[in-house]
Amino acid sequence: MEELVEFLGTLNIFFLVFNLSLFFVRRIYKYFITEKQSKIAKLILFIMKILKKYHKISGILLIVVGITHGYLALNGNLYLHTGLILWIGIIFMFLIYTLGKINIFKNTWIKWHRYIGMFLIILLIIHLVDPWLL
């Protein structure tokens, strides 16, 4: 069981890094690629296309695999844990996206989505370094 929990945790890290990569790759393209017709620019555009295509599905998988990982790791018990806080942050990020799509935060949702993404990096590091910090 421990191997499965570790595998699911690693899979969650992949999904989170994959999703956050879209923001960083877009920034690299926007601010550092001056020759938009160069081979590197075309490669980055290709990477952005893949990241964008699978962004939503990997976010949903992150939520599902995350709760499964936590459930198995804690033997079905609910504890205040850094992983739970990280998972709640991911749910909050999904809710911001959803509210933006139904026009509640029409013009500002993406900004908050990105802020939460940066906060999730901090929460992930805390969870990896000391899961029982709380």
N, C-alpha and C positions, 0 to 999 in steps of 0.2 A: 504494500500500500504506500509506503514511504517513497518508493521510486515513482509511482504514479503522481503523487502530490508534487514531487520535485519536477517531473516532466510538465505537469500542468502549469506550475509556477514559471518555468522557463518559457513555455508557450505564451503565457501572459506577458512576459517581458518582451518577447518578440512582437506580439500584437501592439503593445503600447509604443515601443520604439518605432515600429512600422508606421503607426498612425501619426506620431509626432514628427516623423521624418518629412512628411509632406510640407509642413510649415518651414522647416529648415532648408529643404531643397528649393522651395519657391524663393526664399530669401537669398540663397546663393545665386540663383538665376537672375533675380531682379537687381541685386546690388554688386555682384562680382563678375558677371559674364557681360563683357562689353561688346563682343562680337557675336551677335545673335544668330549669325549664319554659320558659325564655326562648328566643327565636329563635336567639341565638348558641349556647346550649347544644345545641339541636337540630341546628344546623349542625355543631358539633364532634362530636356523636354520629354524624352521617352520615359525616363524614370518618374517624372512628375505624372505622366499619363497613367502609368501602372499604379502609383501610389493613390492617385485620385480614384481610379476605377475600383480599387479594393478597400478604400478608406471606410466606407459605411459598414460593409460586411465584417471587416476585421474589428471594428468598434463593437459591433453586436457580439461577435465571438469573444471579445475581451470581457464583456459583461457576463456572458454565460460561462465561459471557462473560469473566469475569476471567482464566481460564486461557487462553482463546483470545487475548485482548488481549496477555497476557504472552508467549505463544508467538510471535505475529506481531511484537511489538515487539522481541523479542530474537532474531529470525530462527531460531527453533527451538533456541536454546542456553539452557542453564540457568545463570544467574548469581545470586550472592547480591546481591539488589537490594531496594530498599524495597518495590517492588511484590510481590515474592515473599513478603516478610514480611507484608505486608498480606493477601495471599491466604491464607497459612497461618493468620493470625488469623481470617479468615472461615471457613475449614474448621474451625478449633477451635471457633468459635461454633456451627457446625452440629453438630459432635460433641457438644457440651454439650447442645444441644437434643435430639439423638437419645438420649443416655444418660438424660436426664430423662424421656423418653417410655417408656423400657423400665425405669423404676423404679430405676436405679442412683443417680441424684441426684433422686429424686422430689420432695422438698420444697425443694431448694436450687438446682435447675438454672436457674430463671428469674433468680435473683439474679446468678449467674455469667454468664448470657447477657447481662444488662444491663451488667455490669462490662466485659465484653469489647467490647460495643457502644461504650462510652465510649472504650476504648482504641483501637478501630478509627478513631474520629474523629481521634485524634492521629496514628495511622499514615497515614491518608489525607492529612492536611495535610503530613506529612513527605514522602510520596511526590510530592505535587503541587509542593512547593517545591524539593526536591532529590532526584530519583529515584536518583541515583548516590551518595548520601551514604555508603554503606558501602564 
